[in-house]
Amino acid sequence: MADKDTKKQSKKVEDLVKEIAKLSVIELSELVNALQDKLGVSAAAPVAAAPAASSEEKTDAGEAGGGKPTQTVVITGSGENKISVIKAIREIDQNIGLKEAKDMTESLPTEILKEVKTEEAKEAAEKLKAAGATVELK
């Protein structure tokens, strides 16, 4: 009987996927926000996990004796074209959702990357500057 229930659930999931695939990007964003509100969850959890992984990488590099300096990328201004800055933020850290990236551009200054290798920080800063943001490396 459990197999029969699983097949029913799979059919439901298939139907939902078909319907969701028909939605536009804006409608998908609205759906995600509505589900987050309804279920009381947030897509921000993976964002909090990302800096922890970077810290572990930093520790591993330091133990190997070849510890490279690290920097934090901070946006201090989003310029006139916030949409480009939002896209750049999401390109830099793909774990950041659209709403979180938008919120970051509205609550400045904000950290985008924390304790990352200098090279990675410079690449991220260049992308953000190209999008029109004012960036500071700490």
KAPE-V387742 format. One record per residue. RES is the residue in three letters. PSI is psi as a letter, one per 40 degrees, with the letter a starting at -180 (* if undefined). Layout:
RES PSI
RES PSI
//
This chain:
MET d
ALA d
ASP d
LYS d
ASP d
THR d
LYS d
LYS d
GLN d
SER d
LYS d
LYS d
VAL d
GLU d
ASP d
LEU d
VAL d
LYS d
GLU d
ILE d
ALA d
LYS e
LEU i
SER i
VAL d
ILE d
GLU d
LEU d
SER d
GLU d
LEU d
VAL d
ASN d
ALA d
LEU d
GLN d
ASP d
LYS d
LEU e
GLY f
VAL i
SER i
ALA e
ALA e
ALA d
PRO d
VAL d
ALA d
ALA d
ALA d
PRO d
ALA d
ALA d
SER d
SER d
GLU d
GLU d
LYS d
THR d
ASP d
ALA d
GLY d
GLU d
ALA e
GLY e
GLY f
GLY h
LYS i
PRO i
THR i
GLN i
THR h
VAL h
VAL h
ILE h
THR e
GLY i
SER e
GLY a
GLU d
ASN g
LYS d
ILE d
SER d
VAL d
ILE d
LYS d
ALA d
ILE d
ARG d
GLU d
ILE d
ASP h
GLN e
ASN e
ILE h
GLY i
LEU d
LYS d
GLU d
ALA d
LYS d
ASP d
MET d
THR e
GLU e
SER g
LEU i
PRO i
THR i
GLU h
ILE d
LEU h
LYS h
GLU f
VAL i
LYS i
THR d
GLU d
GLU d
ALA d
LYS d
GLU d
ALA d
ALA d
GLU d
LYS d
LEU d
LYS d
ALA d
ALA e
GLY e
ALA i
THR h
VAL i
GLU h
LEU h
LYS *
//
